Amino acid sequence: MNWRARLSWLVLTREEQRTIAFVVLALVLGLAVKHYRHTHSKEALPNEPPALAADFSPSPSVTQPGDVR
């Protein structure tokens, strides 16, 4: 008995087939992204200071502990 004969009781409409295909594709794409992010993580790159940290200065309206006005 081939696999089509075994699945003859399972009849899906075209919309159900598309929905299942979308879910499977989303799962595969999510796993691919997870693998890519794991293999290309920032931990493998040399440590660089954040670009915004060097240019950051607090707003003059923000008071720091110990400031006297």
C-alpha positions as CSV (number, residue, x, y, z in Angstrom):
1,M,0.0,0.0,0.0
2,N,1.5,3.3,-1.0
3,W,1.3,6.5,1.1
4,R,-1.5,8.1,-0.9
5,A,-3.8,5.1,-0.2
6,R,-3.0,5.4,3.5
7,L,-3.8,9.1,3.6
8,S,-7.1,8.7,1.5
9,W,-9.1,9.3,4.7
10,L,-7.4,12.7,5.1
11,V,-8.9,15.0,2.6
12,L,-8.0,18.7,2.8
13,T,-9.4,21.6,0.9
14,R,-7.1,23.9,-1.1
15,E,-7.3,26.6,1.7
16,E,-6.3,24.0,4.3
17,Q,-3.4,22.8,2.3
18,R,-2.2,26.4,1.8
19,T,-2.5,27.1,5.6
20,I,-0.5,24.0,6.4
21,A,2.1,24.9,3.8
22,F,2.4,28.4,5.3
23,V,2.8,27.1,8.9
24,V,5.5,24.6,7.8
25,L,7.3,27.3,5.7
26,A,7.1,29.7,8.7
27,L,8.6,27.0,11.0
28,V,11.4,26.2,8.6
29,L,12.2,29.9,8.0
30,G,12.2,30.5,11.8
31,L,14.7,27.6,12.3
32,A,16.9,29.0,9.5
33,V,16.9,32.4,11.1
34,K,17.7,30.9,14.5
35,H,20.6,29.0,13.0
36,Y,21.9,32.0,11.1
37,R,21.8,34.2,14.2
38,H,23.5,31.6,16.3
39,T,26.4,31.1,13.8
40,H,26.7,34.9,13.1
41,S,26.4,36.1,16.6
42,K,28.1,39.3,17.8
43,E,30.1,37.4,20.2
44,A,32.3,36.2,17.3
45,L,33.1,39.8,16.4
46,P,35.7,41.9,18.2
47,N,34.3,44.1,21.0
48,E,33.5,47.5,19.7
49,P,32.1,50.3,21.8
50,P,28.6,51.3,20.9
51,A,28.4,54.2,18.5
52,L,25.9,56.1,20.6
53,A,27.7,55.7,23.9
54,A,30.6,58.0,22.9
55,D,28.3,60.8,21.8
56,F,25.8,60.5,24.7
57,S,25.5,63.4,27.1
58,P,22.6,63.7,29.5
59,S,20.1,66.4,29.0
60,P,20.8,69.6,31.0
61,S,17.4,69.4,32.6
62,V,18.3,66.0,34.1
63,T,19.9,66.4,37.5
64,Q,22.4,64.0,38.8
65,P,22.7,62.9,42.5
66,G,24.8,65.5,44.3
67,D,24.1,68.4,41.9
68,V,23.1,71.6,43.6
69,R,21.0,74.2,41.9
